[in-house]
């Protein structure tokens, strides 16, 4: 979502809507994603036909650099429900949650797992989480139903999806006076998996930048 201008990243794994993101429709978001995908595929095809190795593509091109994200999301969407739930549990453990337990899809009113987050030694939050392997958008009714399933059993909830959330869903998740529900969409999920090295390996590449030092050559111009 950041790459089409509807949200920005003020901090690590922290996302917020831009002015465009607060006004753009879901259909316009989908259209921008499709257009971005077409541009990426066209560039890859052009590089392939011209003999350029796409693995060595310039890192300044966001579309090329982040092709791993689309590949990862495709892998997650095609995972089994149980595998995706256990991956979510592993992510929460890596992010600092304790007592994480995957309860499974069979029951518990839509709760796929639970855990406890202790940001300090003074307080803790009992947290329920739900997993959605979606290609599309998760709506506000999903947020409401999930909140209803954990009220009285958890302090807050997390919905993790491979897709996105509608604007109404985000409003519902942050509704004043209601138990908070944190939303992790596909892009944020990829970033978190990368950050914690869960199923994603990052290789650092050094780019050599060579410039001409004119001052060095000038010394020879004045030599006798």
Residue pairs with C-beta under 8 A, 6 or more apart in sequence:
1 7
1 15
1 21
1 29
1 164
1 185
1 187
2 8
2 9
2 15
2 187
3 36
3 62
3 63
3 66
4 29
4 32
4 33
4 36
5 18
5 20
5 21
5 32
6 17
6 18
6 20
6 21
6 24
6 29
6 32
7 15
7 16
7 17
7 18
7 21
8 15
8 16
8 18
9 15
10 16
12 195
13 188
13 191
13 192
13 195
15 187
15 188
17 170
22 167
26 137
26 166
26 167
29 164
36 63
37 70
39 63
40 63
40 64
40 67
43 61
43 63
43 64
44 54
44 64
44 67
47 53
47 54
47 57
48 54
54 64
57 64
57 65
58 64
59 65
59 205
59 207
68 190
68 200
69 187
69 190
72 190
72 193
72 199
72 200
73 162
73 186
73 189
73 190
75 199
76 84
76 87
76 133
76 162
76 189
77 133
77 135
77 162
79 87
79 133
81 105
81 131
81 133
82 104
82 105
84 131
84 133
85 102
85 104
85 105
85 112
85 113
85 131
86 102
87 198
87 199
88 102
88 112
88 113
88 129
88 131
88 160
89 100
89 101
89 102
89 113
89 115
90 198
91 160
91 189
91 192
91 193
91 196
91 198
92 100
92 113
92 115
92 127
92 129
92 158
93 100
93 115
94 196
94 198
95 192
95 196
96 117
96 118
97 115
97 116
97 117
97 127
98 115
98 116
98 117
98 118
99 114
99 115
99 116
100 113
100 114
100 115
101 113
101 114
101 115
102 112
102 113
103 111
103 112
103 113
103 114
104 112
105 112
108 149
109 148
109 149
109 150
110 130
110 145
110 146
110 149
111 128
111 129
111 130
111 146
111 149
111 150
111 153
111 154
112 129
112 130
112 131
113 128
113 129
113 131
114 126
114 127
114 128
114 129
114 154
115 127
115 129
116 124
116 125
116 126
116 127
117 124
117 125
117 127
118 124
118 125
119 125
125 155
125 156
126 153
126 154
126 155
127 154
127 155
127 156
127 157
127 158
128 146
128 149
128 150
128 153
128 154
128 156
128 157
128 158
129 157
129 158
129 159
129 160
130 146
130 157
130 158
130 159
130 160
131 159
131 160
131 161
132 138
132 142
132 159
132 160
132 161
132 162
132 163
133 161
133 162
134 161
134 162
134 163
135 162
135 163
136 163
136 164
137 163
137 164
137 165
137 166
137 169
138 159
138 161
138 163
138 164
138 165
138 166
138 169
138 183
139 166
139 168
139 169
140 166
140 168
140 169
140 171
140 172
142 159
142 169
143 159
143 169
143 172
143 173
143 181
143 183
144 172
146 157
146 159
146 181
147 157
147 178
147 179
147 181
150 157
150 179
151 179
154 179
155 179
156 179
156 180
156 181
156 182
157 179
157 180
157 181
157 182
158 181
158 182
158 183
158 184
159 165
159 173
159 181
159 182
159 183
159 184
160 184
160 189
161 183
161 184
161 185
161 186
161 189
162 186
162 189
163 185
163 186
164 185
164 186
165 173
165 183
165 185
169 183
170 183
172 181
173 180
173 181
173 182
173 183
174 180
184 192
190 200
192 198
193 199
193 200
194 200
194 202
